[in-house]
Amino acid sequence: MTKQQQAAKDYLSQAYRIDTRINSKIEQVNSLHSLATKATSTLSDIPPSGTRNVHRMEDIIAKIIKLEDEINADIDELVDLKRNITKLIKKIENTEYQTLLELRYLTFKKWEEIAIEMNYGLDNIFCIHKKALKYVNIPKTLQ
């Protein structure tokens, strides 16, 4: 693989990494929501002492808000990146190359899924992918 092809692959792969990061943060938020629910619904036979640890709940809520802000920023970044990737892919004249790159880098499909969807063998998909990367011209402003 040439330097240009590797640079194209690295650029296109950014969207998947951002998407993975978003999903990880969403799981963290869900975990914190679960923790907050447990903290507020703990029942006991012992009467409350009157000094509940509200700071713990505040900390959990603050972490949830911070993570949700990060998720929103990551989503904005992902949308912008996907828009740029789409523009790059649309500049390629070969529709087969476009389809493969869209399936891989915009919908994050696995190679096996792409091969089935495009009705090719896995080896052929890798070959087409390598050829398609040659036509991805990343402007210097995006590198």
N, C-alpha and C positions, 0 to 999 in steps of 0.2 A: 504494500500500500504506500502510495506516495505521500509526501508531506501535505500536499493540498488535499488529498483524500482524507487523511487523518484529521486535518484541521476542520474539514467539513463535517466529518463524523463527530468530532468533539463538540462543535458548535450545535449541531442538531440534537445531540444527546443531552444538552443542558435542560431541555424541557422535561425529560423523564426524571432527572435528578430533582428538579424543583417540585414536580408532582409528587415524588416520593417523600420529600421533605414536608410538603403540605399534609399528606396522609399521616405522617408520623406525628405531626403537631395536633391533628384532629384526634388521633388516638390518645394523646396526652390530655387534651381537653376533656374527652370522654371519661378518662380515668379520674381526673380532678373533680368532674361533676359527680361521679360515683362516690368519691371520697367525701365530698361536701354533703351528699345525701346521707351517707353513713354517719357523719358527724352530727347532723341535725336530728336523725331519727333513732339514735341509740336509746333504748329503753332499759330501765333498770328498776329493781325492786327497792333499791336504796333511794331515799328522797334526795333531790338535788341539793348541793351545798349552797346554791345561790350564787356561786361564782363560776359560771360557765366560761370556758375558754373561747371568748368571742374573737380573740386575736388570731387564733388558729383558723377560724372560718374566714376572717378578713384576708389572711394570707392566701388561702385557697382561692378566694374570689379574685384577688389581685393577680395571682398567677394565671387564672383562666382568662381574665381580661387582657393580660399581656400576650398570652399565646394567641388569642383570637385576633389581636391587632397584627401580630406577626403573620398569621395565616392570611389575613386580608392583603397585607403587603406582598406576600409570596404569590397570591392569586393574581394580583395586578401585574407582577413581574412575569408570571407564566402566560397570561393573556397577551401581553406585549410581545414576548418571545415567540409565542405560537403565531402571532400575526406576521412577524418578520420571517419565520420559517416558511409559512404558507406562501409569502411573496417570493422567496427564493425558489421554492419548489415549482411554483407556477411559471417561472421563467424557463424551465426545462421543457423543451419541445416534445420529448418522448413521453407519451402518457403512461406507458408501462413503468418508466422510471418514477414518474410523479406518484403513481398509485403506490408503488413499493415504499417510497420515502414517506408518504403520508401515513400509510399503515404503521410503519415502524416508529416514526418520530413525532407524529401528532396523535395517534390513537394508542401508541405503546404496545402494539401487538407483538407476540413472540414470533420468532422465525418460522416455527412450524405452522402457526396460524396463518401467516402470510402466504406460505407455500400452498396451503390448502385453498385459501381464498383466491389466489391467483392461478391455481391449477398448474403448479410447477413442482419439481422436486426441490429438496432443500439445497442441493449443490447449485442448481440453476438460480435459485433465489440469491445465494451468496454472490454468484457471478454477476447477476443483474445489479445487485446492490453496489458492488465495487465499481461497475461501469457508471451507475447513476451518480455516485459521489464525485466523479470527474466533472460533472456538469453543475455542481453546486458551487456557485461563485459567491463567496462571502465578502461583502464590501469591507474595506479596511476600517470603516467607522464602527462595524459590528464586532470586529475581532478583539 
